[in-house]
Amino acid sequence: MKEPRSVSELWECVREIRRRQPTSSPLSFDWFVLALSLLHAISAIEYSKGIVRQGRLG
């Protein structure tokens, strides 16, 4: 992630990247949010005022 984005912007980016890869398996929004929760828990991302940014580990 090169610049801060909203959750919906990140979701669209992930969907587009996965759409271009024919071998990628489906990813539900629920799993995407769980991944964001994990990244937040380990301080890889920060979430504030609706925006996701790289965290201390990012």
N, C-alpha and C positions, 0 to 999 in steps of 0.2 A: 504494500500500500504506500504509494508515493505521496499522497495528500489525504487530509482528513475527508471523510465521506459520511453520509447518512447510512443507516442500516439498509434502507431500500436501495440506495445506489450500490452498496457493496453486493447485495443480493443479485441485482441485475448484472453486475460485472462477473460474478461467479457463474451465473447461469450462462452468460455469453461465452465465457472461456470453456465451460464444460460442453456447451453445444458444439464447439469447434473440434472437440476431441471425440472421435467415434467410439473409443473404447471406455469412456467414462460411464459409470453407472448413475442411475437417477439419484438426485439429492433433493430431499424435501426441505421446505422452509424450516420445519421443526429441527431437523438435524443441523441446518445452517446456524440457527439460533443457539443450539447447544454448543456448537463449535465456538461461537462468539463468547458464550459464557465461560467456556474453558480458557480461552485466550485472555479474557478479562481476569479470571481467577489467578492466572499465573503472571499477571502484569505485562502480557505481551501487547495488549491494547488497552486504551482508556476510553471511557464513554462519558460524555458530558454535553448537556444541552442538545441532545439528539444527534451528536456527531461522534464518530469513532476515529480515534487517532492511534498511532503507534505508541506503545507504552515503553517502559524502561527496558524491556527485553527486545523490543522491535527494532 
